[in-house]
Amino acid sequence: MGNNQKTVFITGATSGIGLATARLLSEHNFRLIICGRRKERLENLKQELSSKTEILALSFDVRNRQDVKTAIASLPSTWQSIDVLINNAGNAHGLSMIQDGDQDDWDAMLDINVKGLLNVSKEILPGMTAQNSGHIINIGSIAGKEVYAKGNVYCASKFAVDAITQGMRIDLNAHGIKVTGIHPGLVNTEFSKVRFKGDKEKADKVYEGMSPLYGEDVADVILFAITRPAHVQLADLVIFPTAQASSTTVLRKNS
């Protein structure tokens, strides 16, 4: 391991933005701890990237506080000093008027998007504060900047991510820890498929007639953020595809 090689911890590494980020960082001299619930996907990714960098896989559910504690405590001593934490795990469940919302969907979004981020951060931050260095990247959403119809609880969860990110930046300032919030607009990942419970037709319609972002586009921005000089902190970034101007303003070509 080179003296300048940093260790990066990525949640939600088995698909979308997390997967694209793991692949990109493996090409740029980072050691990776990839995390996710789907063990088979994690192992496949570990095999894919192991020829490029040192890599360790941890399978756990960010919602389960004890699982998170146990998994992170299990890290070998040579992997315990984490330089960059990318809180990427997140989801949307359903798209309903507030009066029609499914409370199980609400729980899933708040447990993963908010509590999951907190559970992982809680275990990793003590190491960063002890070494007075580190970088947290929280993946939010344009839904954390603007509320849209039927977005209610999902938007609330992402507004919480934005607030926690700002709070982290203030609280961790004394320790020289960088905190970056990245808030994408439309990104073509498994996101919409999950939101619409596997309904591919509804999911595809989200990106119809326009060119969305892809996980790789957000990964590029993450790489840029974590490779800035020590005195430079990218605090808050909103990323749209060119066809998007706000959460609800999207230029779509007639099909």
C-alpha positions in Angstrom: 0.0 0.0 0.0 1.4 3.4 -1.0 1.8 6.0 1.6 -0.8 8.2 0.0 -3.4 5.5 -0.6 -6.6 6.4 1.1 -9.2 4.0 2.4 -12.8 4.7 1.2 -15.9 3.2 2.8 -18.9 3.0 0.4 -22.5 2.1 1.4 -24.9 0.9 -1.2 -22.1 -0.3 -3.4 -24.0 -3.0 -5.2 -25.9 -0.8 -7.7 -26.3 2.6 -9.1 -24.1 5.5 -7.9 -22.3 3.3 -5.3 -21.4 0.7 -7.9 -20.1 3.3 -10.4 -18.1 5.0 -7.6 -16.5 1.8 -6.5 -15.5 1.0 -10.1 -14.1 4.5 -10.7 -12.2 4.8 -7.4 -10.6 1.4 -8.0 -8.8 3.0 -10.9 -7.5 5.9 -8.9 -5.3 4.5 -6.1 -8.0 4.1 -3.4 -8.5 1.0 -1.1 -12.2 0.2 -0.9 -14.5 -1.1 1.7 -17.7 -1.9 -0.2 -20.9 -2.4 1.7 -24.4 -3.7 0.8 -27.1 -6.1 1.7 -26.8 -8.3 -1.4 -23.9 -10.7 -0.6 -23.6 -12.3 -4.0 -23.4 -8.9 -5.8 -20.8 -7.7 -3.2 -18.6 -10.8 -3.8 -18.9 -10.4 -7.6 -17.9 -6.8 -7.3 -15.0 -7.7 -5.0 -13.7 -10.2 -7.6 -14.1 -7.7 -10.4 -12.1 -5.0 -8.7 -9.6 -7.0 -6.7 -7.0 -6.9 -9.5 -7.1 -3.1 -9.4 -7.0 -2.3 -5.7 -7.1 -3.7 -2.2 -10.8 -4.4 -1.5 -12.8 -5.6 1.5 -16.6 -6.5 1.4 -19.0 -6.0 4.3 -22.6 -7.3 4.1 -25.0 -5.6 6.4 -28.3 -3.6 6.4 -27.7 0.1 7.3 -31.1 0.1 9.1 -30.0 -2.5 11.7 -27.9 -0.6 14.2 -26.4 -3.8 15.8 -25.5 -5.2 12.4 -23.7 -1.9 11.5 -21.8 -2.0 14.8 -20.8 -5.6 14.4 -19.7 -5.3 10.8 -17.6 -2.2 11.3 -16.1 -3.6 14.5 -15.1 -6.7 12.5 -12.7 -4.7 10.3 -9.1 -5.9 10.5 -6.7 -3.4 12.1 -5.2 -2.5 8.8 -8.6 -1.3 7.6 -9.8 0.6 10.6 -8.5 4.0 9.6 -11.1 5.2 7.2 -10.3 8.4 5.2 -13.5 8.8 3.2 -17.0 7.7 4.1 -19.5 7.8 1.2 -23.0 7.5 2.6 -24.7 6.4 -0.5 -27.3 3.8 0.6 -30.8 5.2 0.1 -34.1 4.5 -1.5 -37.6 5.8 -2.5 -40.7 3.7 -1.9 -43.9 4.7 -3.5 -45.2 7.9 -5.0 -48.5 8.8 -3.3 -50.4 11.7 -2.0 -49.8 12.0 1.7 -53.3 10.8 2.6 -52.7 7.6 0.6 -49.2 6.9 1.7 -48.1 3.4 2.9 -46.7 3.6 6.4 -44.3 0.7 5.7 -43.0 2.8 2.8 -42.5 5.7 5.1 -40.6 3.6 7.6 -38.4 2.2 4.9 -37.4 5.6 3.6 -36.8 7.2 7.0 -34.9 4.1 8.3 -32.6 3.8 5.3 -32.1 7.4 4.2 -31.9 9.0 7.6 -31.2 6.5 10.3 -29.0 4.3 8.1 -26.8 7.3 7.3 -26.6 8.1 11.0 -25.9 4.5 12.1 -22.9 4.2 9.8 -21.6 7.6 10.5 -21.8 7.0 14.3 -19.4 4.1 14.0 -16.9 5.7 11.7 -16.7 9.3 13.0 -14.9 8.5 16.2 -11.9 7.3 14.2 -12.0 10.4 12.0 -12.2 12.8 15.0 -9.4 10.9 16.7 -7.1 11.4 13.7 -8.4 14.9 13.1 -8.9 14.2 9.4 -11.4 12.6 7.1 -14.1 13.3 4.5 -17.8 12.5 4.6 -19.8 12.5 1.4 -23.5 12.3 1.9 -25.6 11.5 -1.2 -28.8 13.5 -1.0 -31.2 14.4 -3.8 -32.9 17.4 -5.4 -35.8 16.1 -3.3 -33.9 17.5 -0.3 -33.9 21.0 -1.8 -37.4 21.2 -3.4 -40.6 19.4 -2.4 -42.7 18.0 -5.3 -46.2 16.5 -5.5 -46.4 13.0 -4.0 -42.8 13.3 -2.8 -43.8 14.2 0.8 -42.0 11.6 3.0 -39.2 10.9 0.5 -38.5 14.6 0.3 -38.6 14.8 4.1 -36.0 12.1 4.3 -33.7 13.9 1.9 -34.3 17.3 3.5 -33.1 15.5 6.7 -30.0 14.3 4.9 -29.2 17.9 3.8 -29.8 19.2 7.4 -27.6 16.4 8.9 -24.9 17.2 6.3 -24.9 20.9 7.3 -24.9 19.9 11.0 -22.0 17.6 10.5 -19.9 20.3 8.7 -20.4 22.6 11.7 -19.8 20.0 14.4 -16.8 18.4 12.7 -15.1 21.7 11.8 -12.9 21.6 14.8 -11.5 18.3 13.7 -10.6 19.4 10.1 -13.1 16.9 8.6 -14.6 17.8 5.2 -18.3 17.2 4.7 -19.8 17.3 1.2 -23.5 17.0 0.3 -24.2 15.8 -3.3 -27.8 16.2 -4.5 -28.5 14.7 -7.9 -31.6 15.2 -10.0 -32.7 12.5 -12.4 -30.3 9.6 -12.4 -31.1 6.4 -14.3 -30.3 3.7 -11.8 -32.5 1.1 -10.0 -34.0 4.0 -8.0 -37.3 4.2 -10.0 -37.7 0.5 -10.3 -37.6 0.2 -6.5 -39.9 3.2 -6.1 -42.5 1.6 -8.3 -42.1 -1.9 -6.8 -40.5 -3.4 -9.8 -42.9 -1.9 -12.4 -40.5 -1.4 -15.3 -43.0 0.5 -17.4 -43.5 3.1 -14.8 -39.8 3.3 -14.0 -38.9 3.8 -17.7 -41.4 6.6 -18.0 -39.5 8.7 -15.5 -36.6 9.0 -18.0 -38.7 9.1 -21.2 -37.8 11.6 -23.9 -34.7 12.9 -22.1 -31.1 12.0 -21.3 -30.8 11.5 -17.5 -27.7 11.3 -15.5 -26.1 7.9 -14.9 -24.3 6.6 -11.8 -21.0 7.3 -13.5 -21.7 11.0 -13.8 -22.2 11.3 -10.1 -19.1 9.1 -9.4 -17.0 11.6 -11.5 -18.2 14.4 -9.1 -17.4 12.3 -6.0 -13.9 11.6 -7.3 -13.4 15.3 -8.0 -14.6 16.2 -4.5 -12.3 13.8 -2.7 -9.2 14.7 -4.7 -9.3 18.4 -3.9 -6.3 19.9 -2.0 -6.5 19.6 1.8 -7.6 23.3 2.1 -10.5 22.9 -0.4 -13.9 21.6 0.7 -16.8 21.3 -1.8 -19.7 21.8 0.6 -22.9 21.5 -1.4 -23.5 20.3 -4.9 -26.6 20.0 -7.0 -26.2 17.9 -10.2 -28.8 17.9 -13.0 -28.9 16.4 -16.4 -28.9 19.3 -18.9 -32.6 18.6 -19.7 -33.6 19.3 -16.0 -33.9 22.7 -14.4 -35.7 21.8 -11.2 -37.4 18.8 -9.6 -40.4 19.3 -11.9 -39.0 21.2 -14.9 -37.7 18.7 -17.4 -37.4 19.1 -21.2 -38.7 16.0 -22.9 -38.6 15.5 -26.6 -41.8 14.2 -28.2 -41.6 10.5 -28.7 
